[in-house]
C-alpha cells in the first residue's frame, strides 16, 4: 500500500523537475550573429549600385549598412537576441586601415582581418569565418547565423556550424545578371534571402572621376576567363609534369583546394578583376583549366 502511494509521489517530483527545466529553457533567449564577407559586399553591392567592383570607384557607408543588417536580422530572428556582427576583410599584414578602424569601433561589431596579397586578393578570410562559426556553434553561443557571402569556400564553415546544431541562413545581394553566389553554398544552407537594390542604395555612392585613379574594372566575358584557365593549366603542367597530371585527373571535375586557390589567384592577377562571388566565371575558369589538361593526357 505504501509502495503504491510512493510511486505517484516520485512521478510528481519528476514532472515538477521537468517543468522547471522547460521553464528555464523557455526563459533563455535564442541568439544570432551576422557574418559579413566584406569582399563579397564590396564586389556585389558595388556592381549592383555603382556598376563596378572597384573599391576606388565608390564609397560604402559601412556603419549605416551594418545598422541596416542588424535591423533586418532583428526582423528575421524576432525572438532572438544579437550576439554581434562579424565583419571580415583583408588588409596588408593584417593592419587595420582607417576605414576598418572606424568599423571596429562600432558597437556590437567585431572586425576580423585576413591578409591581402600583391594583387589585392583576400587570403585567410574564409578560414576565419569557418573558425568563428564553428566555435560559436560548438559552445552554443548562437542558435542562428546570418551569413552574407557567396564564395564556395564557405561551404565547410556552414557544414561545421550545422554539425553543432546551429542553423545557417545565407543572405545574398541582388545580381544584375546571373548569380553572385556559388550553387554548392546555396545547397548547404538552411534558408536563403536576397537583399535588393533598394536595400543597398542608401549606403553605396559612386565617386566622381576625380575621386579615384584608374578606370572601373570591366567584367570579363566567360570565354575570356575560360581561355585564361587554359593558359594557367599550360603553365601548371609545364611546371609539374605528367605525373602530377595523372594524380589530378581522377578527381575531375573537382580540384584540390590548394590547386583551386592558386588557379583563382593567378587568374585574378591576369584578368585584373576579382572573381570572388562570381560563381559563373569561376566555373568557366575551372572548365578552361580542365579542358586544356584533358587534351594533354
NUKEVO-834340 format. One line per field, with one value per residue: residue number from 1; x, y, z of N, C-alpha, C in turn. Coordinates in steps of 0.2 Angstrom, whole numbers, always signed. Layout:
N
resi c(NUM; ...) .
n.xx c(X; ...) .
n.yy c(Y; ...) .
n.zz c(Z; ...) .
ca.xx c(X; ...) .
ca.yy c(Y; ...) .
ca.zz c(Z; ...) .
c.xx c(X; ...) .
c.yy c(Y; ...) .
c.zz c(Z; ...) .
//
This chain:
297
resi c(1; 2; 3; 4; 5; 6; 7; 8; 9; 10; 11; 12; 13; 14; 15; 16; 17; 18; 19; 20; 21; 22; 23; 24; 25; 26; 27; 28; 29; 30; 31; 32; 33; 34; 35; 36; 37; 38; 39; 40; 41; 42; 43; 44; 45; 46; 47; 48; 49; 50; 51; 52; 53; 54; 55; 56; 57; 58; 59; 60; 61; 62; 63; 64; 65; 66; 67; 68; 69; 70; 71; 72; 73; 74; 75; 76; 77; 78; 79; 80; 81; 82; 83; 84; 85; 86; 87; 88; 89; 90; 91; 92; 93; 94; 95; 96; 97; 98; 99; 100; 101; 102; 103; 104; 105; 106; 107; 108; 109; 110; 111; 112; 113; 114; 115; 116; 117; 118; 119; 120; 121; 122; 123; 124; 125; 126; 127; 128; 129; 130; 131; 132; 133; 134; 135; 136; 137; 138; 139; 140; 141; 142; 143; 144; 145; 146; 147; 148; 149; 150; 151; 152; 153; 154; 155; 156; 157; 158; 159; 160; 161; 162; 163; 164; 165; 166; 167; 168; 169; 170; 171; 172; 173; 174; 175; 176; 177; 178; 179; 180; 181; 182; 183; 184; 185; 186; 187; 188; 189; 190; 191; 192; 193; 194; 195; 196; 197; 198; 199; 200; 201; 202; 203; 204; 205; 206; 207; 208; 209; 210; 211; 212; 213; 214; 215; 216; 217; 218; 219; 220; 221; 222; 223; 224; 225; 226; 227; 228; 229; 230; 231; 232; 233; 234; 235; 236; 237; 238; 239; 240; 241; 242; 243; 244; 245; 246; 247; 248; 249; 250; 251; 252; 253; 254; 255; 256; 257; 258; 259; 260; 261; 262; 263; 264; 265; 266; 267; 268; 269; 270; 271; 272; 273; 274; 275; 276; 277; 278; 279; 280; 281; 282; 283; 284; 285; 286; 287; 288; 289; 290; 291; 292; 293; 294; 295; 296; 297) .
n.xx c(+4; +9; +20; +12; +7; +19; +24; +17; +21; +34; +34; +27; +37; +47; +40; +38; +52; +55; +47; +52; +64; +61; +55; +66; +73; +64; +65; +77; +84; +85; +100; +108; +120; +128; +137; +148; +155; +166; +173; +164; +153; +158; +161; +149; +138; +144; +144; +131; +125; +134; +139; +151; +165; +176; +184; +189; +181; +169; +160; +157; +145; +149; +145; +132; +126; +129; +120; +108; +108; +108; +95; +88; +91; +85; +72; +70; +75; +65; +62; +75; +91; +104; +121; +133; +140; +150; +163; +172; +187; +201; +218; +234; +247; +238; +235; +225; +216; +211; +197; +193; +197; +187; +176; +178; +176; +163; +148; +144; +151; +163; +178; +187; +202; +209; +223; +231; +236; +249; +241; +230; +221; +210; +216; +214; +202; +191; +194; +194; +181; +175; +181; +176; +162; +161; +166; +157; +145; +148; +150; +137; +134; +127; +112; +107; +114; +117; +123; +132; +138; +146; +155; +161; +170; +165; +157; +162; +163; +149; +144; +151; +146; +133; +134; +135; +123; +118; +109; +111; +109; +109; +112; +111; +116; +107; +109; +114; +115; +114; +121; +128; +133; +139; +133; +135; +136; +123; +116; +119; +115; +102; +92; +88; +90; +88; +95; +90; +92; +86; +88; +102; +105; +105; +118; +129; +139; +143; +159; +166; +174; +186; +189; +195; +209; +212; +202; +186; +184; +181; +169; +174; +171; +164; +171; +183; +188; +188; +198; +209; +210; +214; +226; +233; +233; +242; +254; +254; +255; +267; +276; +274; +273; +269; +267; +261; +249; +243; +239; +230; +219; +210; +201; +193; +177; +183; +194; +209; +210; +221; +226; +215; +214; +226; +224; +213; +219; +230; +222; +215; +225; +230; +218; +215; +204; +192; +186; +179; +164; +159; +152; +148; +159; +170; +167; +169; +182; +188; +183; +190; +203; +203; +199; +211; +220; +215; +216; +229; +232) .
n.yy c(-6; +6; +7; +9; +22; +29; +29; +38; +49; +50; +51; +63; +72; +70; +75; +88; +93; +92; +101; +113; +113; +115; +127; +135; +134; +140; +153; +157; +166; +163; +165; +175; +179; +189; +187; +194; +194; +205; +207; +201; +209; +222; +219; +214; +223; +235; +233; +231; +244; +254; +250; +244; +234; +240; +246; +258; +266; +270; +274; +266; +266; +259; +259; +263; +253; +241; +244; +243; +229; +224; +228; +221; +208; +208; +208; +196; +186; +186; +182; +182; +186; +198; +193; +198; +207; +201; +206; +203; +206; +210; +215; +223; +215; +212; +224; +236; +247; +265; +265; +252; +253; +262; +255; +244; +251; +252; +249; +232; +226; +216; +216; +206; +201; +196; +193; +203; +200; +203; +206; +212; +203; +194; +184; +170; +174; +166; +155; +161; +164; +151; +147; +155; +153; +139; +138; +146; +140; +127; +129; +133; +147; +153; +151; +154; +159; +172; +173; +183; +182; +174; +164; +148; +142; +144; +134; +123; +130; +132; +119; +114; +122; +119; +105; +106; +110; +123; +134; +140; +154; +160; +175; +185; +196; +206; +201; +209; +202; +184; +174; +178; +170; +155; +139; +127; +132; +138; +126; +120; +128; +133; +142; +155; +172; +187; +202; +217; +230; +242; +241; +243; +255; +267; +266; +265; +275; +282; +288; +304; +306; +312; +307; +295; +285; +278; +267; +260; +242; +230; +218; +203; +192; +176; +167; +173; +171; +158; +155; +160; +151; +140; +144; +145; +132; +126; +132; +127; +113; +112; +116; +106; +93; +77; +67; +73; +77; +65; +61; +71; +70; +59; +65; +74; +82; +90; +101; +100; +109; +118; +119; +124; +137; +143; +143; +152; +164; +166; +169; +180; +189; +190; +194; +205; +207; +204; +188; +184; +178; +177; +165; +160; +164; +158; +145; +144; +147; +136; +126; +129; +127; +113; +108; +111; +102; +90; +87; +85; +72) .
n.zz c(+0; +5; -5; -16; -14; -14; -27; -36; -30; -33; -47; -48; -43; -52; -64; -59; -59; -72; -78; -72; -78; -92; -91; -88; -99; -108; -104; -108; -121; -138; -149; -161; -174; -186; -200; -210; -226; -231; -243; -253; -251; -255; -269; -274; -270; -275; -289; -291; -287; -291; -302; -304; -297; -292; -278; -277; -284; -278; -263; -248; -235; -222; -208; -208; -216; -208; -197; -204; -208; -195; -191; -200; -197; -184; -187; -195; -185; -174; -161; -155; -148; -153; -154; -160; -174; -186; -196; -210; -218; -229; -226; -228; -221; -211; -204; -198; -209; -210; -212; -208; -195; -190; -192; -183; -171; -170; -160; -155; -165; -173; -180; -191; -198; -213; -224; -237; -254; -266; -277; -272; -267; -255; -242; -232; -226; -227; -219; -207; -205; -205; -193; -183; -184; -182; -169; -161; -163; -158; -144; -141; -142; -151; -160; -172; -188; -198; -214; -224; -239; -253; -258; -263; -255; -243; -239; -231; -218; -216; -215; -204; -193; -194; -190; -176; -172; -175; -185; -202; -211; -227; -234; -248; -261; -273; -290; -305; -316; -319; -306; -290; -280; -275; -281; -274; -261; -259; -259; -247; -236; -223; -226; -238; -242; -252; -253; -260; -273; -268; -255; -253; -259; -251; -245; -254; -264; -279; -284; -290; -306; -303; -291; -289; -295; -311; -322; -319; -315; -328; -331; -336; -351; -351; -360; -361; -348; -348; -357; -350; -340; -347; -351; -339; -335; -344; -340; -327; -330; -337; -327; -317; -323; -331; -321; -310; -317; -319; -307; -304; -313; -309; -300; -307; -309; -300; -291; -281; -265; -264; -277; -283; -277; -280; -294; -295; -289; -298; -310; -307; -305; -319; -325; -319; -311; -299; -295; -284; -277; -290; -297; -309; -317; -311; -313; -327; -327; -321; -330; -341; -337; -334; -347; -355; -349; -350; -364; -365; -360) .
ca.xx c(+0; +14; +23; +8; +7; +26; +25; +14; +24; +41; +32; +26; +43; +50; +37; +40; +58; +55; +43; +57; +70; +57; +53; +72; +74; +59; +67; +84; +83; +90; +105; +110; +125; +128; +144; +149; +161; +166; +175; +158; +149; +160; +160; +142; +135; +147; +142; +123; +123; +138; +141; +158; +168; +182; +183; +191; +176; +163; +161; +152; +144; +148; +141; +124; +124; +129; +114; +103; +109; +106; +88; +85; +91; +80; +65; +70; +75; +61; +63; +82; +95; +110; +127; +137; +141; +157; +165; +178; +190; +208; +222; +241; +250; +233; +235; +218; +215; +207; +190; +192; +197; +181; +171; +179; +174; +156; +145; +142; +154; +170; +182; +192; +206; +214; +229; +230; +242; +251; +235; +224; +216; +210; +219; +213; +196; +186; +196; +192; +174; +174; +184; +171; +156; +162; +167; +151; +140; +150; +149; +130; +134; +122; +107; +106; +119; +116; +130; +132; +144; +144; +161; +160; +175; +162; +153; +165; +160; +142; +144; +154; +141; +127; +136; +134; +116; +116; +106; +114; +105; +113; +110; +114; +115; +104; +114; +111; +114; +116; +121; +135; +134; +141; +127; +136; +134; +116; +113; +120; +112; +96; +87; +91; +87; +92; +94; +89; +95; +84; +92; +109; +106; +107; +125; +134; +139; +149; +163; +167; +180; +192; +189; +200; +213; +211; +195; +182; +185; +176; +168; +177; +167; +165; +176; +190; +190; +190; +205; +214; +210; +218; +233; +236; +234; +248; +260; +254; +258; +274; +280; +274; +274; +264; +265; +256; +243; +240; +236; +225; +214; +204; +197; +189; +179; +185; +201; +211; +209; +227; +226; +210; +216; +232; +221; +210; +224; +233; +218; +213; +231; +230; +212; +215; +197; +191; +182; +175; +157; +157; +152; +148; +165; +174; +166; +172; +189; +189; +182; +196; +209; +202; +199; +217; +224; +212; +219; +236; +233) .
ca.yy c(+0; +12; +7; +12; +29; +32; +29; +44; +55; +51; +54; +70; +75; +70; +80; +95; +94; +93; +108; +118; +113; +118; +134; +139; +134; +145; +160; +158; +168; +161; +170; +175; +183; +191; +186; +198; +194; +212; +207; +200; +215; +227; +217; +213; +229; +240; +231; +232; +251; +259; +247; +242; +231; +243; +249; +265; +270; +271; +274; +262; +268; +253; +259; +263; +246; +237; +245; +240; +222; +222; +229; +216; +202; +208; +206; +189; +182; +190; +180; +181; +192; +198; +192; +203; +207; +199; +209; +200; +210; +209; +221; +222; +212; +212; +230; +240; +253; +269; +263; +246; +255; +265; +250; +241; +255; +252; +244; +226; +224; +213; +216; +201; +203; +191; +196; +205; +198; +208; +208; +214; +197; +192; +177; +168; +176; +160; +151; +165; +163; +145; +146; +158; +149; +133; +139; +149; +134; +122; +131; +135; +154; +156; +146; +155; +163; +175; +174; +187; +180; +170; +160; +141; +140; +145; +128; +119; +133; +131; +112; +114; +125; +114; +99; +108; +111; +129; +135; +145; +157; +163; +181; +187; +203; +205; +202; +212; +196; +178; +174; +180; +166; +148; +135; +122; +136; +138; +120; +118; +132; +131; +146; +160; +178; +191; +210; +220; +237; +247; +240; +245; +261; +272; +265; +265; +281; +282; +294; +307; +304; +314; +304; +289; +284; +271; +265; +254; +236; +228; +211; +199; +188; +169; +164; +176; +168; +151; +155; +161; +145; +136; +147; +144; +125; +125; +134; +122; +106; +113; +116; +100; +87; +72; +63; +77; +77; +59; +61; +76; +68; +55; +69; +78; +89; +94; +102; +100; +116; +122; +120; +129; +143; +145; +145; +158; +169; +168; +171; +187; +193; +191; +197; +212; +208; +199; +183; +182; +179; +176; +158; +158; +165; +153; +138; +145; +146; +129; +122; +130; +123; +106; +107; +110; +97; +83; +86; +83; +66) .
ca.zz c(+0; +5; -11; -21; -13; -16; -34; -39; -27; -37; -53; -47; -42; -59; -68; -57; -61; -80; -79; -70; -84; -98; -89; -88; -107; -111; -102; -111; -127; -143; -150; -168; -176; -193; -203; -217; -230; -234; -250; -257; -251; -260; -276; -277; -269; -279; -295; -291; -286; -294; -309; -304; -291; -290; -272; -278; -288; -274; -256; -244; -228; -218; -202; -210; -219; -203; -194; -208; -207; -188; -191; -204; -193; -179; -190; -196; -179; -170; -154; -153; -147; -157; -151; -163; -181; -188; -202; -212; -223; -229; -225; -229; -215; -206; -201; -200; -212; -206; -213; -204; -188; -189; -192; -177; -166; -169; -155; -157; -171; -172; -187; -192; -204; -217; -227; -244; -257; -271; -282; -268; -266; -248; -241; -225; -224; -227; -213; -201; -205; -203; -186; -179; -185; -179; -162; -158; -163; -153; -137; -141; -141; -156; -162; -179; -191; -205; -217; -230; -243; -259; -260; -262; -250; -236; -238; -225; -212; -215; -213; -197; -189; -194; -186; -169; -171; -177; -192; -206; -216; -232; -237; -254; -264; -280; -295; -311; -321; -317; -299; -287; -275; -278; -280; -268; -255; -259; -257; -240; -230; -220; -229; -242; -243; -256; -252; -267; -275; -263; -248; -253; -262; -247; -242; -259; -268; -284; -283; -297; -310; -300; -284; -289; -301; -315; -324; -316; -318; -333; -330; -342; -354; -349; -364; -359; -342; -349; -360; -345; -336; -351; -351; -332; -335; -348; -336; -322; -332; -338; -320; -313; -327; -332; -315; -306; -320; -318; -300; -303; -317; -306; -296; -311; -311; -294; -290; -274; -263; -265; -284; -285; -274; -285; -300; -294; -288; -304; -315; -305; -307; -326; -328; -315; -309; -294; -296; -278; -278; -297; -297; -316; -320; -308; -316; -333; -326; -320; -336; -346; -334; -336; -355; -358; -346; -353; -370; -364; -357) .
c.xx c(+4; +18; +19; +7; +14; +27; +23; +18; +31; +39; +31; +32; +47; +47; +38; +47; +59; +52; +48; +62; +67; +56; +60; +74; +70; +62; +74; +83; +88; +94; +107; +116; +125; +136; +144; +155; +162; +168; +169; +154; +151; +160; +153; +138; +137; +144; +134; +122; +127; +141; +148; +160; +174; +181; +184; +186; +170; +165; +155; +151; +143; +144; +134; +122; +124; +122; +108; +103; +106; +98; +85; +85; +86; +73; +65; +70; +72; +62; +70; +85; +101; +116; +132; +137; +148; +158; +172; +181; +197; +212; +230; +244; +245; +233; +229; +220; +211; +200; +189; +193; +190; +175; +172; +177; +167; +153; +143; +145; +161; +173; +187; +196; +210; +219; +227; +236; +244; +246; +229; +219; +216; +212; +217; +206; +191; +188; +194; +185; +172; +176; +178; +164; +156; +162; +161; +146; +142; +149; +142; +130; +129; +118; +106; +112; +117; +122; +129; +138; +141; +149; +159; +165; +171; +158; +156; +163; +153; +141; +146; +149; +135; +128; +135; +127; +114; +113; +109; +110; +109; +109; +114; +113; +112; +110; +111; +110; +117; +116; +128; +136; +134; +135; +129; +134; +127; +113; +113; +116; +105; +90; +91; +87; +91; +90; +95; +93; +93; +87; +99; +110; +108; +115; +130; +133; +145; +153; +164; +173; +186; +194; +193; +204; +212; +204; +192; +184; +179; +175; +170; +171; +169; +171; +183; +192; +192; +196; +210; +215; +215; +225; +237; +237; +240; +254; +260; +257; +265; +279; +280; +274; +268; +262; +260; +249; +239; +236; +230; +218; +208; +199; +192; +181; +181; +192; +203; +211; +215; +228; +221; +211; +221; +229; +217; +214; +228; +229; +216; +219; +231; +224; +212; +207; +196; +185; +178; +168; +154; +157; +152; +155; +171; +173; +169; +179; +191; +188; +188; +202; +209; +202; +206; +221; +221; +214; +226; +237; +232) .
c.yy c(+6; +13; +11; +19; +32; +33; +36; +50; +56; +53; +61; +74; +76; +75; +87; +97; +96; +100; +114; +119; +117; +125; +138; +139; +139; +152; +162; +160; +164; +167; +170; +180; +184; +191; +189; +197; +201; +212; +206; +206; +221; +226; +217; +219; +235; +239; +233; +240; +255; +256; +245; +239; +234; +247; +257; +270; +272; +271; +270; +265; +262; +253; +259; +256; +241; +238; +242; +233; +220; +223; +223; +209; +202; +206; +199; +184; +186; +189; +178; +187; +192; +197; +198; +202; +206; +202; +207; +204; +208; +216; +219; +220; +213; +218; +234; +246; +258; +268; +257; +248; +258; +260; +246; +244; +255; +247; +238; +223; +221; +213; +210; +201; +197; +196; +198; +203; +204; +210; +210; +209; +195; +185; +176; +170; +170; +156; +154; +164; +156; +144; +149; +155; +143; +133; +141; +144; +129; +123; +134; +143; +157; +150; +147; +160; +166; +176; +177; +186; +176; +165; +153; +139; +141; +138; +124; +123; +132; +123; +111; +117; +121; +108; +100; +110; +118; +129; +141; +147; +161; +170; +183; +194; +202; +206; +205; +207; +190; +178; +176; +176; +159; +143; +130; +126; +136; +132; +118; +122; +130; +136; +151; +166; +182; +198; +213; +227; +242; +247; +243; +252; +267; +272; +265; +271; +281; +288; +297; +304; +306; +311; +298; +289; +278; +271; +260; +247; +233; +221; +207; +194; +181; +166; +166; +172; +161; +150; +156; +155; +140; +138; +145; +136; +123; +126; +129; +115; +107; +113; +110; +93; +82; +68; +67; +77; +71; +58; +66; +73; +64; +59; +74; +77; +93; +95; +102; +108; +120; +123; +125; +136; +147; +147; +151; +164; +171; +171; +178; +192; +195; +195; +204; +213; +202; +194; +181; +183; +178; +169; +156; +158; +160; +146; +138; +144; +139; +124; +123; +127; +116; +104; +106; +104; +90; +82; +84; +76; +60) .
c.zz c(+0; -2; -17; -21; -15; -23; -37; -36; -31; -44; -53; -47; -49; -64; -66; -59; -68; -81; -77; -76; -90; -97; -90; -96; -110; -110; -105; -119; -132; -146; -157; -169; -183; -195; -210; -220; -234; -242; -255; -257; -256; -267; -278; -276; -274; -287; -296; -291; -291; -301; -309; -297; -289; -284; -273; -281; -284; -267; -253; -237; -224; -212; -203; -212; -213; -199; -197; -208; -200; -188; -195; -200; -187; -181; -192; -190; -174; -162; -152; -152; -151; -152; -153; -170; -182; -195; -204; -218; -224; -228; -226; -222; -209; -202; -203; -204; -208; -206; -208; -197; -186; -188; -185; -171; -165; -164; -159; -164; -170; -179; -186; -199; -207; -220; -234; -248; -262; -276; -278; -267; -258; -248; -233; -222; -222; -221; -207; -200; -202; -195; -181; -179; -181; -171; -158; -158; -158; -146; -136; -139; -146; -158; -170; -182; -198; -208; -224; -234; -249; -261; -259; -257; -243; -234; -232; -218; -211; -212; -206; -192; -188; -190; -179; -168; -173; -184; -195; -211; -221; -234; -243; -256; -271; -285; -302; -316; -318; -309; -297; -281; -278; -276; -275; -261; -254; -257; -250; -234; -228; -224; -233; -242; -248; -254; -258; -267; -270; -257; -248; -256; -257; -244; -247; -263; -272; -283; -290; -300; -306; -293; -284; -296; -305; -317; -320; -319; -322; -332; -337; -345; -351; -353; -363; -353; -343; -353; -355; -341; -340; -351; -344; -332; -339; -344; -330; -324; -334; -332; -317; -317; -327; -326; -311; -310; -319; -311; -299; -307; -314; -302; -300; -310; -305; -293; -282; -272; -264; -272; -286; -282; -278; -291; -300; -293; -294; -309; -313; -306; -315; -328; -325; -313; -304; -296; -290; -279; -285; -299; -305; -319; -317; -311; -323; -333; -325; -326; -341; -344; -336; -343; -357; -355; -349; -360; -370; -362; -362) .
//
